[in-house]
């Protein structure tokens, strides 16, 4: 028999890009709305950013000017106790969310300011006294700042010692990704996959260079690239120039059960990204039993250990990337051990149950400070 939650059902206004877009912040917002938090709290949504909008530059400027007023009107109409910002630290997002923070404060809302990635404070302010002062205000006047990596937590604690910080890593709904871990045997094609947005900083150009070298060695490999984005045309052209376009499968965006099946069928996740927060694609890969070959950036070292849950390669190093892929091609037993260990690691800390418990406590304590 289930007991009803005794949590007071107050309102939380969550700011994120459109919920239907393929972005990490949208994925996080969808996780919150689909979690048991929606039973405990009245979760509302306010769309920010350009993702999911078809608009001209003039329309984008108009939205930038109008959105603080639109947010103020929504707060007046719905009277949320908490405003949950989801931001990345870059110039565009910072100035927008700096305004949103002050709109929320004007109407007496408590602010949960969750930072998903971007520059660390020292790099962001970059010696500017004014920017440093404004950014410290942005952090200090948030009721709580949520960081998704341990390195970010340490950096923000050093930058703003009096700020109230919380460490809550990303998480995923894991049930649809579970199943028997099946690793290709020696002699069978090694099945490799990339899932995510096709952008220039994901290391995909280096990945294609590495695959050219591996194909030239006569290795039996399958490389599937799942997703779309600004770099897709250039990636296809690069693959053509390398003479491997016919050997690399560009599958486009794939979602839901079809994407889950691709994860389960793949042997390893090729993800030589330049910078990250805590990527959902890596958590999905680990749950599915698909060890990542990735770079030790952002929160990734919080989640996996080199040689235990996957393999680390240096950023922009196509040679070491090729050697890492060759290593698991030659040692399928290692690949299987990392697949099992990676799943166990992700299940131990990065599931929706952990996320729900963390944010339930965070919302409650933030609200208690408000009354």
WOHU-V60326 format. One line per field, one symbol per residue. ss: DSSP state (2 for helix, 1 for strand, 0 for the rest). A space follows every 10 residues. Layout:
# WOHU-V60326
ss->???
This chain:
# WOHU-V60326
ss->0000000000 1111110000 0002222222 2222002222 0111111000 0000002222 2222222222 2222222200 0111111110 2222222222 2222220001 1111111100 2222200022 2222222222 0001111002 2222222220 0000111000 0100222000 0000000001 1111100002 2202222222 2222220000 1111110000 0222222222 2200000111 1100022222 2222200111 1000000002 2222222200 1111000002 2220010001 1100000222 2222222222 0222222222 2222222220 1222222222 2222222222 0
